Amino acid sequence: MPMITTIPDLKTALPGPKARAIIERDAKVVSTSYTRDYPLVMARGEGCAVEDVDGNIFLDCSAGIAVTATGHSHPEVVQAIVEQAHKFLHMSGTDFYYEAQVRLGEELAAIAPMQGSKRSFFGNSGTEANEAALKLAKYYTKRDNVIAFFGAFHGRTMGSLSLTASKITQRKGFGPLLQGTYHAPYADCYRCPLGYRPENCAAECLNFIEDQLFVHLVSPDEVAAVMVEPIQGEGGYIVPPNVFLERLREITTKYGILLIADEVQSGMGRSGKMFAVEHVGIEPDIVTVAKGIASGMPLGVATARAEIMSWPPGTHASTFGGNPVSCVASLATIRLLRDGLVKNAATVGAHLLAGAKALMDKHQLIGDVRGRGLMIGIELVRDRQTKERATTERDAVVRECFKRGLLVLGAGRNAIRFSPPLVLTKQLADIALEILDQALTAVRR
Ligand SMILES: Cc1ncc(COP(=O)(O)O)c(C=O)c1O
């Protein structure tokens, strides 16, 4: 297959005829619950480039929702997959042993942001990783209740969904959800519910846990865990001040509550460090990862301090979890992350963030630009004073980017997220910024 050299490169009106035909077939047979913002039908990918079925080339700053960490079909990842596929595809790490799963457990024990020995549970997705963490926390502490945050997205299976508090469409119609789940305000400093400024904030929003939840609703000695995204992803790419996670660690330690860091979106190098909690320096008790962990192969992992993950055989398992092909893809991914991609996420991310901030001078529609590494959110507002959410404008900007060959996604009600593959170069970042600039201009008109 020829290398893709020009990115982006549009050849047909969008969607092209082949894409249109596939979308029509999809409408008849695929669940209507999926959220497609624009009509991209992928044929192949290479690094940060995506080619659609009509031969149009796009610059991918979505990475299939923050997944393809090493870029589309990185040759080393593909080679690892092919070699493993020739040996065997499956044997279930639940009932048998194979070395790839052990090696991945060793790697995760080495990189997970906690001291001491660690063990990992292997599933297939982010929501499964969080289900495992939730069950483990309950089992270990023998406590029933859990706390999460408003704006959080932890997945869509019933346990994780009970902790998710992002969009109401995700919960509506599915009740009753898990009993004993409570939510507290997240440190969304651009919209601080208490009116504080980030400079002089001491994470007062967390007082809600001790002054309200623990006084009126749930006794702290009956709380198993607090689950938190160190950077809120689906909620709008919200970066809390360090003090928020520091105080959360203090509160959880004080009451013997486990702290679960959901790094499904922020982990595996995306934030410019292997795990986003490393920016703060706190240690969770359990960390969950998925998305970028295997560059696109399905894998979700909950890694816990070994002392916590000591539940007896049969308490939790998964037929497909820790599939050997996914495990070797993950091992290749971790090697590439260590060998430079985490660093690249930090440097190119800083470049992209500065470029997006510079666009604020030109575009009043941008209310806030924030992020760490290649996890960047651009919040659109109708008025910088009132911060009225520019929801329809955000959707329009995402579509205008697509029309110009740039793939981005929305996050939260009115933010655009940049979550490109971690192989993004500064040159490609500049192209992305140029297209964003044009898209914002088109929507303003
Ligand atoms: C922070 C976080 N946790 C969990 C999930 C759920 O992952 P999955 O869709 O793989 O179940 C997501 C997905 O967007 C996420 O961003």
The ligand as a Gaussian input file, in Angstrom:
#p B3LYP/6-31G(d) Opt

LIG

0 1
 C      -12.411000       7.974000      31.673000
 C      -13.157000       6.874000      30.985000
 N      -13.508000       5.790000      31.686000
 C      -14.171000       4.762000      31.119000
 C      -14.552000       4.793000      29.802000
 C      -15.285000       3.649000      29.188000
 O      -14.474000       2.987000      28.289000
 P      -15.114000       1.936000      27.239000
 O      -15.883000       2.731000      26.247000
 O      -13.913000       1.260000      26.662000
 O      -15.959000       1.015000      28.012000
 C      -14.219000       5.920000      29.038000
 C      -14.636000       6.005000      27.631000
 O      -14.710000       7.038000      27.034000
 C      -13.503000       6.992000      29.648000
 O      -13.186000       8.072000      28.970000

